[in-house]
Amino acid sequence: MTFHKLVRLAPLIAAACFSTAALAGGTHAAPHEDNAAVGEPGKDGPATRTVHITMSDAMRFDPPRVAVKQGETIHFVVDNKGKVKHEFVLGTDKELAEHAELMKKFPGMEHNEP
């Protein structure tokens, strides 16, 4: 294969590699385990409290952390004040750090949207 053919094929090869990795990541939909470290879908009925989360194009969430006690049912109201799409993820510090690294590698990854 000549150098010029290889150069023309490079974008196709790169696209195939990155699209395969992105598809392997799925849509972040994960089943909820009975003993999950962080949350599960709430049951019908009133929430223990409501937490308002504001997102901005500065890639900041306000409040930056929410402390929840075991057994609480939280109603999250999430408001994106910017123009950039954001995602709202619940997890342990370790899970959130892993997710942040994944998003750095695949910033255009599709996510489930409500």
C-alpha positions in Angstrom: 0.0 0.0 0.0 1.4 3.4 -0.9 1.8 6.2 1.5 -0.9 8.3 -0.2 -3.5 5.5 0.0 -2.7 5.0 3.6 -3.2 8.8 4.3 -6.6 8.7 2.5 -7.7 5.6 4.5 -6.5 7.1 7.9 -9.8 9.0 8.6 -11.9 5.9 7.7 -9.8 3.7 10.0 -10.0 6.3 12.8 -13.8 6.6 12.4 -14.2 2.9 12.5 -12.1 2.6 15.7 -13.8 5.4 17.5 -17.3 4.5 16.5 -16.8 0.9 17.7 -15.5 2.1 21.0 -18.4 4.6 21.4 -21.0 1.9 20.5 -19.5 -0.4 23.0 -20.2 2.2 25.7 -23.9 2.0 24.9 -26.2 4.7 26.2 -25.2 4.6 29.9 -28.5 2.8 30.7 -27.8 0.6 33.6 -30.0 -1.7 35.5 -30.6 -0.8 39.1 -29.4 -3.3 41.6 -31.1 -3.9 44.9 -27.9 -3.1 46.8 -26.7 -0.3 44.6 -24.3 2.1 46.3 -26.2 5.1 44.9 -29.9 5.3 44.5 -32.7 3.5 42.8 -35.9 4.7 41.1 -38.3 6.2 43.7 -41.6 4.6 44.6 -44.9 6.3 44.0 -45.7 8.8 46.7 -44.3 12.1 48.0 -40.6 12.7 48.0 -38.7 13.3 51.3 -37.4 16.6 49.8 -36.8 18.4 46.5 -33.4 19.4 45.4 -33.0 22.0 42.6 -29.9 21.6 40.5 -28.8 24.4 38.1 -26.3 23.7 35.2 -24.3 26.3 33.3 -22.1 26.4 30.2 -19.2 26.9 32.6 -19.6 23.1 33.2 -20.7 23.7 36.8 -23.6 22.4 38.8 -25.1 24.3 41.7 -25.1 22.9 44.3 -21.9 21.0 43.4 -22.8 18.1 45.8 -25.9 16.8 47.4 -25.8 14.7 50.6 -28.6 12.1 50.9 -29.4 9.9 53.8 -30.3 6.2 53.3 -34.1 5.8 52.8 -34.7 9.4 51.6 -36.6 9.8 48.3 -35.3 12.9 46.5 -37.1 14.7 43.7 -34.5 16.3 41.6 -35.4 19.4 39.5 -32.6 20.0 37.0 -32.4 23.3 35.1 -29.9 23.9 32.3 -29.4 27.6 32.2 -26.9 27.4 29.3 -27.0 26.3 25.7 -24.7 23.3 25.9 -26.3 19.9 26.6 -25.4 18.5 30.0 -26.0 15.2 31.7 -27.0 14.6 35.3 -25.4 11.5 36.8 -25.7 10.0 40.2 -22.9 7.9 41.6 -20.2 7.4 44.2 -17.0 9.6 43.9 -15.2 6.7 42.3 -18.1 6.1 39.7 -18.2 9.8 38.9 -14.5 10.0 38.4 -14.6 7.0 36.1 -17.5 8.5 34.2 -15.6 11.8 33.8 -12.7 10.0 32.2 -15.0 8.1 29.9 -16.6 11.4 28.8 -13.1 12.9 28.1 -12.4 10.0 25.8 -15.8 10.0 24.1 -17.3 13.5 24.4 -20.0 12.9 21.7 -21.3 9.8 23.3 -25.1 9.4 23.2 -27.0 9.4 26.5 -30.4 8.4 27.4 -32.6 11.4 27.7 -35.8 11.6 29.7 
